[in-house]
């Protein structure tokens, strides 16, 4: 037919623009649209719906798991803080007990040292008293010997009894 039309002298253009083929084009357009609709409705859309539902379920599960993990993290943090506070209390108690034991040991050591110091002080006082007594005796002997020599140098003689009496009186504070 196109050859005849060319022979007849009619210009042939695009068949889509030929008004004579419009009813035929509209029919095939409707058939194609119905087939596309049926394919999409029966095959593609159910698969897309299933994928979207699966994604939504996964997201919901992930959000629920995240909330659960968040709650566990809060509980773990609370347990950690409680354990830390308990450890601090226990450490303070141990420090207090240790200080008390050290103070008790220190008090015992101080008491022992005080007793040793008191004993040594008593020994020292006894030794000082003996030294004083010995020194006083030595002073008496030296005083008697000196007095005897002074009296002898002066040319007089004094007996030991008189010298002893004079030195003893002088040491007692007499004249």
C-alpha positions in Angstrom: 0.0 0.0 0.0 2.8 2.4 0.7 4.2 1.7 -2.8 0.8 2.5 -4.3 0.6 5.7 -2.3 4.0 6.7 -3.5 2.9 5.9 -7.0 -0.2 7.9 -6.5 2.0 10.9 -5.5 1.1 11.1 -1.9 3.9 12.0 0.5 4.5 9.3 3.0 5.6 10.4 6.6 5.8 8.9 9.9 3.0 6.3 10.4 2.4 7.5 14.0 1.2 10.8 12.6 -1.1 9.3 10.0 -4.6 9.9 11.2 -5.8 6.8 9.5 -3.8 4.6 11.8 -4.9 6.2 15.1 -7.6 3.7 16.1 -5.2 0.8 15.5 -2.4 2.6 17.6 -4.8 3.4 20.4 -5.9 -0.3 20.5 -2.3 -1.6 20.8 -1.5 1.1 23.3 -4.3 0.0 25.6 -3.3 -3.7 25.2 0.3 -2.8 26.1 -0.7 -0.8 29.1 -3.0 -3.6 30.4 -0.1 -6.2 30.0 2.3 -3.8 31.8 -0.3 -3.3 34.5 -0.8 -7.0 34.9 2.9 -7.8 35.0 3.6 -5.1 37.6 0.5 -6.0 39.7 1.2 -9.8 39.7 5.0 -10.0 39.7 6.9 -6.7 40.4 4.8 -5.1 43.1 4.5 -8.1 45.3 8.3 -8.5 45.3 8.8 -4.8 46.0 6.2 -5.1 48.8 8.0 -8.1 50.3 11.4 -6.3 50.2 9.9 -3.2 51.8 8.2 -5.3 54.5 11.4 -7.2 55.1 13.4 -4.0 55.4 10.8 -2.5 57.8 11.0 -5.7 59.9 14.8 -5.5 59.9 14.7 -1.9 60.9 12.2 -2.5 63.6 14.3 -5.4 64.9 17.4 -3.4 64.8 15.8 -0.5 66.7 14.4 -2.9 69.3 17.9 -4.5 69.7 19.5 -1.1 70.0 17.0 -0.1 72.7 17.7 -3.4 74.5 21.5 -2.8 74.2 21.1 0.8 75.4 19.1 -0.4 78.4 21.8 -3.1 79.1 24.5 -0.4 78.8 22.6 1.8 81.3 22.3 -1.1 83.7 26.0 -2.0 83.2 27.0 1.6 83.9 24.9 1.6 87.1 26.4 -1.7 88.2 29.9 -0.3 87.4 29.2 2.9 89.4 27.8 0.9 92.3 30.9 -1.4 92.3 33.2 1.6 92.1 31.4 3.2 95.1 31.5 -0.1 97.0 35.2 -0.4 96.2 35.8 3.1 97.5 33.9 2.4 100.7 35.9 -0.9 101.1 39.2 0.9 100.5 38.3 3.6 103.1 37.4 0.9 105.6 40.7 -0.9 104.9 42.6 2.3 105.3 40.9 3.0 108.6 41.6 -0.5 109.9 45.2 -0.2 108.8 45.6 3.2 110.5 44.0 1.8 113.6 46.4 -1.2 113.6 49.4 1.0 112.9 48.3 3.4 115.7 47.9 0.5 118.1 51.3 -0.9 117.2 52.7 2.6 117.5 51.1 3.1 120.9 52.7 -0.2 122.0 56.0 0.8 120.7 55.8 4.2 122.3 54.8 2.6 125.6 57.8 0.2 125.4 60.1 3.0 124.4 58.8 5.1 127.3 59.4 2.2 129.7 62.9 1.7 128.3 63.6 5.5 128.6 62.3 5.6 132.1 64.4 2.5 133.1 67.5 4.1 131.5 66.7 7.5 133.2 66.4 5.7 136.5 69.7 3.9 135.9 71.3 7.2 134.8 69.9 9.0 138.0 71.3 6.2 140.1 74.6 6.4 138.3 74.6 10.2 138.8 73.7 9.8 142.5 76.6 7.4 142.8 78.9 9.8 141.0 77.8 12.6 143.2 78.3 10.5 146.3 81.7 9.4 145.0 82.5 13.0 144.0 81.5 14.3 147.5 83.6 11.6 149.1 86.5 12.5 146.7 86.0 16.2 147.6 86.1 15.3 151.3 89.3 13.3 150.8 90.9 16.1 148.7 89.7 18.7 151.2 91.1 16.8 154.2 94.4 16.2 152.4 94.6 19.8 151.3 93.8 21.1 154.8 96.4 18.7 156.3 99.0 20.0 153.8 98.0 23.7 154.4 98.2 23.2 158.2 101.6 21.5 157.7 102.8 24.3 155.5 101.7 26.9 158.1 103.9 25.1 160.6 101.3 23.7 162.8 100.2 20.3 163.4 96.6 19.1 163.4 95.4 15.7 164.1 93.2 13.9 161.6 90.1 14.1 163.9 90.2 17.9 164.0 90.8 18.2 160.2 87.9 15.7 159.6 85.6 17.8 161.9 86.6 21.1 160.2 86.1 19.7 156.7 82.7 18.1 157.6 81.5 21.3 159.2 82.5 23.4 156.2 80.9 21.0 153.7 77.6 21.1 155.8 77.6 24.9 155.4 79.0 25.8 158.8 81.6 28.4 159.5 
